Amino acid sequence: MKPDSPAAQKDVKPGDVIVEVTQEKVKQPQDVRARLLAVKKSGRRSVLLLLSDAKGELRFVAVPTS
């Protein structure tokens, strides 16, 4: 992850796991990719992610789709 990326600015760290995209559960990277593409196609400029960190703690993060 690039240090100056939008995700890094939201304190997303390597090892964080994306659990949901726009409140829909995802299990595999291709699920995440498909949800992100659908959100982007719909014209939304940001997406809400539910992340799980290494300790299993959950938190929501909004990141831009661009």
MDTraj code that builds the backbone (N, CA, C; nanometers):
import mdtraj as md
import numpy as np

residues = "MET LYS PRO ASP SER PRO ALA ALA GLN LYS ASP VAL LYS PRO GLY ASP VAL ILE VAL GLU VAL THR GLN GLU LYS VAL LYS GLN PRO GLN ASP VAL ARG ALA ARG LEU LEU ALA VAL LYS LYS SER GLY ARG ARG SER VAL LEU LEU LEU LEU SER ASP ALA LYS GLY GLU LEU ARG PHE VAL ALA VAL PRO THR SER".split()
xyz = np.array([
    [0.0843, -0.1162, 0.0000],
    [0.0000, 0.0000, 0.0000],
    [0.0895, 0.1234, 0.0000],
    [0.0546, 0.2204, -0.0844],
    [0.1314, 0.3435, -0.0922],
    [0.1029, 0.4298, 0.0311],
    [0.2065, 0.4872, 0.0906],
    [0.1881, 0.5674, 0.2118],
    [0.0957, 0.6879, 0.1943],
    [0.0887, 0.7414, 0.0741],
    [0.0054, 0.8600, 0.0511],
    [-0.1296, 0.8259, -0.0128],
    [-0.1647, 0.6981, -0.0169],
    [-0.2915, 0.6571, -0.0779],
    [-0.4096, 0.6931, 0.0128],
    [-0.5304, 0.7034, -0.0441],
    [-0.6490, 0.7311, 0.0377],
    [-0.6691, 0.6275, 0.1489],
    [-0.6402, 0.5014, 0.1202],
    [-0.6560, 0.3973, 0.2228],
    [-0.5568, 0.4190, 0.3370],
    [-0.4333, 0.4521, 0.3043],
    [-0.3329, 0.4777, 0.4082],
    [-0.3718, 0.5985, 0.4924],
    [-0.4296, 0.6989, 0.4289],
    [-0.4748, 0.8175, 0.5019],
    [-0.5873, 0.7835, 0.5992],
    [-0.6606, 0.6757, 0.5718],
    [-0.7691, 0.6309, 0.6607],
    [-0.7188, 0.5254, 0.7594],
    [-0.5863, 0.5076, 0.7663],
    [-0.5214, 0.4157, 0.8593],
    [-0.5502, 0.2685, 0.8292],
    [-0.5735, 0.2358, 0.7020],
    [-0.5857, 0.0956, 0.6615],
    [-0.4438, 0.0403, 0.6552],
    [-0.4230, -0.0732, 0.7184],
    [-0.2890, -0.1298, 0.7283],
    [-0.2805, -0.2646, 0.6563],
    [-0.1590, -0.3016, 0.6113],
    [-0.1413, -0.4353, 0.5554],
    [-0.1854, -0.5383, 0.6600],
    [-0.2594, -0.6362, 0.6168],
    [-0.3105, -0.7376, 0.7081],
    [-0.4559, -0.7145, 0.7468],
    [-0.5058, -0.5911, 0.7296],
    [-0.6486, -0.5672, 0.7523],
    [-0.7263, -0.6460, 0.6477],
    [-0.8374, -0.7023, 0.6887],
    [-0.9188, -0.7842, 0.5985],
    [-1.0507, -0.7126, 0.5721],
    [-1.0873, -0.7014, 0.4441],
    [-1.2151, -0.6416, 0.4070],
    [-1.3229, -0.7476, 0.4271],
    [-1.4172, -0.7186, 0.5157],
    [-1.5238, -0.8117, 0.5504],
    [-1.6506, -0.7813, 0.4708],
    [-1.6787, -0.6513, 0.4524],
    [-1.7970, -0.6075, 0.3780],
    [-1.7611, -0.4895, 0.2894],
    [-1.8289, -0.4815, 0.1763],
    [-1.8223, -0.3657, 0.0880],
    [-1.9657, -0.3188, 0.0709],
    [-1.9926, -0.1944, 0.1051],
    [-2.1278, -0.1375, 0.1024],
    [-2.2276, -0.2275, 0.1745],
    [-2.1872, -0.2769, 0.2889],
    [-2.2697, -0.3591, 0.3778],
    [-2.3112, -0.4929, 0.3164],
    [-2.2327, -0.5405, 0.2197],
    [-2.2517, -0.6743, 0.1639],
    [-2.1262, -0.7555, 0.1925],
    [-2.1434, -0.8735, 0.2519],
    [-2.0296, -0.9567, 0.2885],
    [-1.9515, -0.9996, 0.1654],
    [-1.8195, -1.0016, 0.1800],
    [-1.7293, -1.0497, 0.0751],
    [-1.6349, -1.1513, 0.1385],
    [-1.5953, -1.2515, 0.0599],
    [-1.5089, -1.3566, 0.1123],
    [-1.3758, -1.3653, 0.0398],
    [-1.3758, -1.3257, -0.0867],
    [-1.2559, -1.3404, -0.1686],
    [-1.2227, -1.2079, -0.2363],
    [-1.0964, -1.1901, -0.2760],
    [-1.0584, -1.0659, -0.3440],
    [-1.1443, -1.0344, -0.4661],
    [-1.1855, -1.1397, -0.5403],
    [-1.2682, -1.1123, -0.6579],
    [-1.4063, -1.0585, -0.6185],
    [-1.4566, -1.0958, -0.5000],
    [-1.5828, -1.0405, -0.4502],
    [-1.5676, -0.8910, -0.4236],
    [-1.4548, -0.8551, -0.3633],
    [-1.4275, -0.7134, -0.3340],
    [-1.4197, -0.6360, -0.4651],
    [-1.3443, -0.6892, -0.5586],
    [-1.3270, -0.6228, -0.6884],
    [-1.4613, -0.6024, -0.7582],
    [-1.5461, -0.7041, -0.7579],
    [-1.6768, -0.6953, -0.8233],
    [-1.7646, -0.5896, -0.7569],
    [-1.7647, -0.5852, -0.6230],
    [-1.8458, -0.4850, -0.5513],
    [-1.7931, -0.3446, -0.5796],
    [-1.6607, -0.3285, -0.5794],
    [-1.6031, -0.1957, -0.6067],
    [-1.6379, -0.1488, -0.7474],
    [-1.6311, -0.2390, -0.8441],
    [-1.6665, -0.2021, -0.9816],
    [-1.8137, -0.1632, -0.9913],
    [-1.9007, -0.2361, -0.9229],
    [-2.0440, -0.2050, -0.9252],
    [-2.0707, -0.0681, -0.8628],
    [-2.0025, -0.0391, -0.7535],
    [-2.0202, 0.0906, -0.6875],
    [-1.9718, 0.2025, -0.7783],
    [-1.8574, 0.1820, -0.8387],
    [-1.8007, 0.2833, -0.9290],
    [-1.8931, 0.3065, -1.0489],
    [-1.9463, 0.1970, -1.1065],
    [-2.0382, 0.2079, -1.2208],
    [-2.1641, 0.2856, -1.1859],
    [-2.2072, 0.2732, -1.0610],
    [-2.3301, 0.3412, -1.0186],
    [-2.3102, 0.4918, -1.0036],
    [-2.1842, 0.5356, -1.0118],
    [-2.1568, 0.6789, -1.0045],
    [-2.1196, 0.7294, -0.8661],
    [-2.1168, 0.6389, -0.7696],
    [-2.0800, 0.6822, -0.6341],
    [-1.9319, 0.7158, -0.6293],
    [-1.9003, 0.8165, -0.5507],
    [-1.7615, 0.8610, -0.5420],
    [-1.6863, 0.8023, -0.4240],
    [-1.7572, 0.7326, -0.3350],
    [-1.6894, 0.6674, -0.2233],
    [-1.7590, 0.5361, -0.1906],
    [-1.6884, 0.4533, -0.1168],
    [-1.7408, 0.3218, -0.0813],
    [-1.7130, 0.2974, 0.0668],
    [-1.8074, 0.2329, 0.1341],
    [-1.7935, 0.2005, 0.2754],
    [-1.7438, 0.0573, 0.2900],
    [-1.6315, 0.0433, 0.3597],
    [-1.5726, -0.0882, 0.3836],
    [-1.5820, -0.1210, 0.5321],
    [-1.6068, -0.2460, 0.5633],
    [-1.5958, -0.2950, 0.7001],
    [-1.4675, -0.3762, 0.7047],
    [-1.3746, -0.3350, 0.7914],
    [-1.2446, -0.3996, 0.8007],
    [-1.2292, -0.4726, 0.9330],
    [-1.1533, -0.5800, 0.9305],
    [-1.1144, -0.6524, 1.0510],
    [-0.9624, -0.6437, 1.0607],
    [-0.9125, -0.5976, 1.1759],
    [-0.7680, -0.5885, 1.1913],
    [-0.7112, -0.7197, 1.2457],
    [-0.5815, -0.7215, 1.2730],
    [-0.5140, -0.8436, 1.3184],
    [-0.5697, -0.8960, 1.4505],
    [-0.6290, -0.8079, 1.5303],
    [-0.6868, -0.8481, 1.6593],
    [-0.8325, -0.8923, 1.6458],
    [-0.8881, -0.8798, 1.5241],
    [-1.0276, -0.9151, 1.5024],
    [-1.1240, -0.8025, 1.5301],
    [-1.0707, -0.6831, 1.5577],
    [-1.1560, -0.5665, 1.5826],
    [-1.2088, -0.5132, 1.4499],
    [-1.3365, -0.4789, 1.4493],
    [-1.4023, -0.4310, 1.3274],
    [-1.4150, -0.2794, 1.3291],
    [-1.4049, -0.2210, 1.2092],
    [-1.4303, -0.0773, 1.1964],
    [-1.4700, -0.0452, 1.0528],
    [-1.5495, 0.0597, 1.0385],
    [-1.5922, 0.1067, 0.9071],
    [-1.4976, 0.2146, 0.8577],
    [-1.4714, 0.2110, 0.7265],
    [-1.3865, 0.3110, 0.6628],
    [-1.4492, 0.3469, 0.5290],
    [-1.4625, 0.4764, 0.5021],
    [-1.5098, 0.5218, 0.3709],
    [-1.3876, 0.5635, 0.2891],
    [-1.3765, 0.5104, 0.1683],
    [-1.2640, 0.5442, 0.0795],
    [-1.3195, 0.5833, -0.0573],
    [-1.2486, 0.6720, -0.1279],
    [-1.2943, 0.7117, -0.2613],
    [-1.2843, 0.5972, -0.3611],
    [-1.3715, 0.5974, -0.4605],
    [-1.3711, 0.4925, -0.5619],
    [-1.2708, 0.5203, -0.6727],
    [-1.2226, 0.6419, -0.6815],
    [-1.1282, 0.6750, -0.7899],
    [-0.9878, 0.6335, -0.7611],
])
top = md.Topology()
chain = top.add_chain()
for i, resn in enumerate(residues, 1):
    res = top.add_residue(resn, chain, resSeq=i)
    for name in ("N", "CA", "C"):
        top.add_atom(name, md.element.get_by_symbol(name[0]), res)
traj = md.Trajectory(xyz[None], top)
